[in-house]
């Protein structure tokens, strides 16, 4: 399977959502509808009844889904919050402790240890914090909620299938509020598709088995399109006269073409000059800059947050020997309330920002960059108080 190019990914993120599946209404009636559909999908009626016998609505999951303020933080703040020297040191120790396992993951699936370590660290702090939400309750509740039913409804049916196979207990299985399970936080459907019994126990246990968790994560990334032996990110230095409208996931050029425009590695050497790449500036032209490649787009399969993915990709490079980024001196950004006001003004101008949520996601960045071009400003997709005032 091959993921779209970086430019295609940007277009995908900007595309309008498809019609949502059935959601809302009385919770009990909704569960009855799920039962009927599960039987239609081939599950045994008795198994379905047993699965739902203990399921109830979890208001905590709804609250957690509505309270993702952490993703409103800009890249520098977010990355400094997640990447401490202690976490770097523990990542290096885990790389040594499980060296044979990481060698196996790279040999079997082509996934570098830095990538797996970064997700293991950020998702559960190397397995220490896996979540205390009842998974069956959480995914059923979020499927019933009408914010993202297209994501969570399929997870209910996947969990039923896992239950039928003996790999899920609707009473005791716990994980994150959004239904992810285990040390690398995989959704039920991904466990079905990519789970690996790496320790030979006879079952896939992502909660207590490090081999099962890491090898399953590696298989997932490979299945989502990771290209063996290719890079994902490299920090770069940009010339002051760069055409800033070329930055962002919407533009791809070869490494050699970027070099011709004055883009240079901040450390080491850039990859093969024929590789396609984009240049991103998460906090505008005065902040850190990275060249990213097709493998970078695969990371969005794990988490849709732009800031989270950039931070994970960067942390993976740190764990593989890259230096601390050059933070630069970014212009002040917008707080959550000001960001929401910006999004409202962008929507009023006809731009799809993916909803007013105070988060500088891919669609808002694209709209900001377009408006900056229209106003004759450096189009680096970084919204500032001055831009908000202009609008």
ChimeraX attribute file (.defattr): number of C-alpha atoms within 10 A of each C-alpha:
attribute: neighborCount
match mode: 1-to-1
recipient: residues
	/A:1	8
	/A:2	12
	/A:3	17
	/A:4	15
	/A:5	21
	/A:6	24
	/A:7	17
	/A:8	16
	/A:9	19
	/A:10	19
	/A:11	16
	/A:12	13
	/A:13	14
	/A:14	17
	/A:15	12
	/A:16	9
	/A:17	10
	/A:18	7
	/A:19	7
	/A:20	12
	/A:21	13
	/A:22	16
	/A:23	20
	/A:24	15
	/A:25	11
	/A:26	9
	/A:27	16
	/A:28	11
	/A:29	11
	/A:30	17
	/A:31	18
	/A:32	13
	/A:33	13
	/A:34	21
	/A:35	21
	/A:36	13
	/A:37	14
	/A:38	20
	/A:39	16
	/A:40	11
	/A:41	11
	/A:42	9
	/A:43	17
	/A:44	15
	/A:45	14
	/A:46	9
	/A:47	17
	/A:48	21
	/A:49	13
	/A:50	14
	/A:51	21
	/A:52	19
	/A:53	11
	/A:54	11
	/A:55	19
	/A:56	16
	/A:57	17
	/A:58	19
	/A:59	13
	/A:60	13
	/A:61	23
	/A:62	17
	/A:63	11
	/A:64	13
	/A:65	15
	/A:66	11
	/A:67	10
	/A:68	11
	/A:69	13
	/A:70	13
	/A:71	17
	/A:72	20
	/A:73	19
	/A:74	17
	/A:75	21
	/A:76	18
	/A:77	11
	/A:78	16
	/A:79	18
	/A:80	11
	/A:81	11
	/A:82	16
	/A:83	18
	/A:84	11
	/A:85	10
	/A:86	9
	/A:87	17
	/A:88	18
	/A:89	12
	/A:90	16
	/A:91	24
	/A:92	16
	/A:93	12
	/A:94	14
	/A:95	20
	/A:96	12
	/A:97	11
	/A:98	14
	/A:99	13
	/A:100	11
	/A:101	18
	/A:102	24
	/A:103	16
	/A:104	17
	/A:105	22
	/A:106	18
	/A:107	12
	/A:108	14
	/A:109	21
	/A:110	19
	/A:111	26
	/A:112	21
	/A:113	24
	/A:114	23
	/A:115	23
	/A:116	23
	/A:117	27
	/A:118	26
	/A:119	25
	/A:120	23
	/A:121	24
	/A:122	21
	/A:123	21
	/A:124	17
	/A:125	19
	/A:126	20
	/A:127	20
	/A:128	12
	/A:129	15
	/A:130	20
	/A:131	20
	/A:132	11
	/A:133	22
	/A:134	22
	/A:135	32
	/A:136	29
	/A:137	25
	/A:138	28
	/A:139	32
	/A:140	28
	/A:141	29
	/A:142	29
	/A:143	26
	/A:144	24
	/A:145	18
	/A:146	15
	/A:147	16
	/A:148	15
	/A:149	21
	/A:150	18
	/A:151	15
	/A:152	23
	/A:153	21
	/A:154	15
	/A:155	25
	/A:156	26
	/A:157	23
	/A:158	21
	/A:159	25
	/A:160	26
	/A:161	24
	/A:162	18
	/A:163	17
	/A:164	16
	/A:165	11
	/A:166	11
	/A:167	17
	/A:168	21
	/A:169	17
	/A:170	20
	/A:171	15
	/A:172	11
	/A:173	18
	/A:174	23
	/A:175	24
	/A:176	24
	/A:177	23
	/A:178	22
	/A:179	27
	/A:180	25
	/A:181	24
	/A:182	27
	/A:183	30
	/A:184	30
	/A:185	27
	/A:186	24
	/A:187	23
	/A:188	28
	/A:189	18
	/A:190	18
	/A:191	25
	/A:192	17
	/A:193	13
	/A:194	19
	/A:195	24
	/A:196	24
	/A:197	18
	/A:198	19
	/A:199	15
	/A:200	10
	/A:201	10
	/A:202	9
	/A:203	15
	/A:204	22
	/A:205	24
	/A:206	25
	/A:207	19
	/A:208	12
	/A:209	17
	/A:210	21
	/A:211	22
	/A:212	25
	/A:213	29
	/A:214	25
	/A:215	28
	/A:216	27
	/A:217	30
	/A:218	28
	/A:219	21
	/A:220	24
	/A:221	23
	/A:222	21
	/A:223	18
	/A:224	19
	/A:225	18
	/A:226	26
	/A:227	19
	/A:228	15
	/A:229	11
	/A:230	16
	/A:231	20
	/A:232	24
	/A:233	23
	/A:234	22
	/A:235	25
	/A:236	23
	/A:237	16
	/A:238	23
	/A:239	11
	/A:240	10
	/A:241	9
	/A:242	14
	/A:243	12
	/A:244	21
	/A:245	17
	/A:246	18
	/A:247	24
	/A:248	26
	/A:249	23
	/A:250	19
	/A:251	17
	/A:252	23
	/A:253	16
	/A:254	16
	/A:255	23
	/A:256	18
	/A:257	16
	/A:258	20
	/A:259	15
	/A:260	10
	/A:261	14
	/A:262	14
	/A:263	21
	/A:264	19
	/A:265	17
	/A:266	18
	/A:267	13
	/A:268	11
	/A:269	10
	/A:270	19
	/A:271	18
	/A:272	12
	/A:273	14
	/A:274	11
	/A:275	16
	/A:276	20
	/A:277	29
	/A:278	25
	/A:279	27
	/A:280	25
	/A:281	21
	/A:282	26
	/A:283	24
	/A:284	23
	/A:285	24
	/A:286	17
	/A:287	18
	/A:288	22
	/A:289	26
	/A:290	26
	/A:291	27
	/A:292	25
	/A:293	25
	/A:294	26
	/A:295	25
	/A:296	21
	/A:297	23
	/A:298	26
	/A:299	24
	/A:300	16
	/A:301	13
	/A:302	18
	/A:303	13
	/A:304	13
	/A:305	17
	/A:306	19
	/A:307	24
	/A:308	21
	/A:309	20
	/A:310	21
	/A:311	22
	/A:312	26
	/A:313	22
	/A:314	26
	/A:315	26
	/A:316	24
	/A:317	23
	/A:318	19
	/A:319	20
	/A:320	16
	/A:321	10
	/A:322	16
	/A:323	13
	/A:324	11
	/A:325	17
	/A:326	13
	/A:327	13
	/A:328	13
	/A:329	12
	/A:330	16
	/A:331	16
	/A:332	13
	/A:333	18
	/A:334	24
	/A:335	16
	/A:336	16
	/A:337	12
	/A:338	16
	/A:339	23
	/A:340	18
	/A:341	17
	/A:342	25
	/A:343	26
	/A:344	19
	/A:345	14
	/A:346	20
	/A:347	17
	/A:348	10
	/A:349	12
	/A:350	10
	/A:351	18
	/A:352	19
	/A:353	23
	/A:354	19
	/A:355	14
	/A:356	17
	/A:357	19
	/A:358	22
	/A:359	29
	/A:360	29
	/A:361	19
	/A:362	24
	/A:363	21
	/A:364	27
	/A:365	21
	/A:366	25
	/A:367	21
	/A:368	26
	/A:369	24
	/A:370	17
	/A:371	19
	/A:372	20
	/A:373	15
	/A:374	10
	/A:375	13
	/A:376	8
	/A:377	14
	/A:378	17
	/A:379	24
	/A:380	26
	/A:381	28
	/A:382	26
	/A:383	25
	/A:384	21
	/A:385	16
	/A:386	12
	/A:387	17
	/A:388	17
	/A:389	8
	/A:390	9
	/A:391	12
